[in-house]
Amino acid sequence: MKRRQGWLFFIIFLLTLSVYLLINYPLQLGLDLQGGSQLTLQIIKEEGKVTRDELEAVNSVIDKRVNNLGVSESNLQTLGGDQLILELPGEQNPLVASRVLGKTALLEFRTQKEGTSTELKTLQLQRVMIKELIEQYSSAEKSQYDDNFSNLIQDDLKEIEQELNYLSTSNDLYGKLIEIKKYVDKEIANLFIKTDLSGKDLINAGRRQEQTNSNWEVLLTFSNSGGEKFAEITKSIAGTNQLLAIILDGESISEASVGNQFANTGITGGSATISGNFSSENARELEVQLKGGSLPLPIEIVETNTIGALLGSKNILKSLYAAISGLIFVGIFMIFNYRILGFVSVLSLVLYGFFNLALYSLIPVTLTLPGISGLILSIGMAVDANILIFERIREELYDGNTLTRSIDSGFQRANSSIVDGHITTLLSCLVLFLLGTNFVKGFAATLGIGVLISLFTSLNCSKTILRFFITYQSLRQKNLYLPRNNFSN
Amino acid sequence: MKYNLELIKNKRKIVGFSTVLILLSLLGILYSTFNTSYKKPINLGMDFVGGNELRIERVCDEECSNFSPDSVLEKLKEISKNKNVLNNIKLQFQNNNKLISIRTPYLSIEESNNLINNLDNIVGPLNYESKDSRLIGPKLGKRLLTNCVTSLLVSLFAISLYITIRFDKKYALFALLALFHDLVIVFGIFSWLGIILSVEVNSLFAVSLLTIAGYSVNDTVVIFDRIRENLKSKKGGYNENIQLSVNESFRRTTFTSITTLFPLLSIILFGSYSLFWFSLSLSLGIIVGSYSSILLAPSLLLKE
């Protein structure tokens, strides 16, 4: 009896601890409960597997970019060996993040091949025309936007395509325009030769508005060695008709000549500006990308989930209703069938709920919708153990044993089948947790934790509570433990 | 309260019933594979094939004005610059025109944002706080599918291994037979749901199958335990002892199923819509699982 009292105090202690934990360390809610966006980034590698180092490198670049973007409370984690998950809580638009993160942002400085001046001029002219078409297309009012208008653009586009000897493959007009512009930028880049100066030589990037017009430019600050390389390169082409091109991801974003006055020393000072008709947003995106450095491997955004905050709070409320009504249904059923024993199981279920939630905040487990369904489902499974025990107790009572004896041997005899029975569920949870996606992991974690805790609450807590109950004379009548109508047999 | 299920008398009926259920399920799976537009054993949802799913509510004063989906699509086509996005689009109004739900093939975030903006112009204002948008690339979809299938196979293997170690060959065989019986029937029901109601399955469906597997074996293990115990300790014939064991564990098995069904029922009634089909397939699995544990698996153990 003494030992049981020790357990009782231990359980009360655990309960207090749980309440304390829950008050001081609130539960972490997943995005489907608090609202926000989640992006899954897939690292693309043509051959072989992504190594740990590569994953780390990509992770750190993305992390820098996210920080420089200034999104608040974002959370970046790796998933599997080749995916990253970025969570943006609240009403932050994933669009900007997706544009900044998706690019490799490999910055190169290239010098023009000799004897390509005429080719370059033609391409530059074509680029101006394409840009104009894009401009016209995007600024057109909806009312203006009819077949006539798009036919005009279509005709101009065809002309350029013929000159370039390249046919765009996109299905819609806007896509075609963008595709051709990219093609031209790539063709321009191909007229230039690589140098050993690249984005790796940068120590900072910034942006500012150009003085003459409303366009923005991006400022590059080189490291010491980068500054030297830059001076060397500019010196080599100063005063010639060769241009210096700044290439981003294989597309030329700006080409400039170096004046004769730099022929002796090159451009020194360790900085450069890129002015390529940037809008404020474009300049900021490029700035963030350059600050974070280029990605060692390209990535692709393969999944985006966005949940509004209102929907999130609705989801919490709905889950709460579901959990509470589930508990009530189960409670009524148990008390109806097992009377005092049922009441004991309800008490241990309540304990079970507290312990579970406390453990979530301790580990911590981020609570998501599938996670909550795992928790709610595990309520049913937690009761399962109690039912096994109570059935045994009933049998013992029918056999004419005393209450105390029946309870003891009921718990003892049910022990092994309970532990055994839960193993298969735990096996499934383990597999789900190891192989599943993020979404599925939440379910596996809560169900698995639930099954483990239920072993403690249904075996130990219910036994302790029951032992405590029967210290009262009035609660020691056998008929309180058997269904009313069946006491006769 | 003693139960008296006449297992020995009804063996043929039970086995026959299960056979019919399995055949019906297989029929659904075959029909779905060869005779539907998607040509798959089950209607795979966007988790597995990629795509874009959007649900968003409109802000209305009292009642939301009525729009026909076709007229909205028509207008969308008029004002969208990127018409490509509108191929294969499905648009529905729900909840008295309040809720718009849209399915399209995979879109980029930018395209999806444009679509929402255009929608706002036509049926707006929209309540962006109620937005639920999922974009899944086709590559990820394929990966998720392989992932789910591997998870299922690995855990079925693990469970089979556990059962074979724990029981004699005969018991293990029948417990596994009952397990596959449950999984095939739930799978078949969803094949039929896909054919008739175009219900799609997502990764949560795979999760439910895994959970059902764990649960169904758990139930069977308890009954088989009881059979083993009774065969050792009680006199009486082999078949009679099996029947006795089933009747002794009947209450426990049905009660456990009921207490597990209650919470699931609560999720179906009160929970978020994204958990509806998940809870339903779990519930079906638990019902079929209890049936196979109580009636089918022990019947198979009976000697002629």
Interface residues (C-beta under 8 A of the other chain):
Chain A: D32 G35 T40 Q42 E91 N93 P94 L95 S98 R99 Y137 S138 K142 Y145 S170 N171 D172 L173 Y174 G175 E300 I301 V302 E303 T304 N305 T306 I307 G308 A309 L310 L311 K314 N315 K318 S319 Y321 A322 A323 S325 G326 L327 F329 V330 F333 M334 N337 L369 P370 S373 I376 L377 I379 G380 M381 V383 D384 I387 L388 E391 S416 S417 D420 G421 H422 I423 T424 T425 L426 L427 S428 C429 V431 L432 L435 G436 T437 F439 V440 F443 A444 L447 P483 N486
Chain B: M1 I56 I79 K81 N82 K83 N84 S108 I109 E110 S112 N113 N127 Y128 E129 S130 K131 D132 S133 R134 L135 I136 G137 K139 L140 L144 N147 T150 S151 V154 S155 A158 I159 Y162 R166 S203 L204 A206 V207 L210 T211 A213 G214 Y215 V217 N218 D219 V221 V222 D225 R251 R252 F255 T256 I258 T259 T260 L261 F262 P263 L264 L265 S266 I267 L269 F270 G271 S272 S274 L275 F278 S279 L282
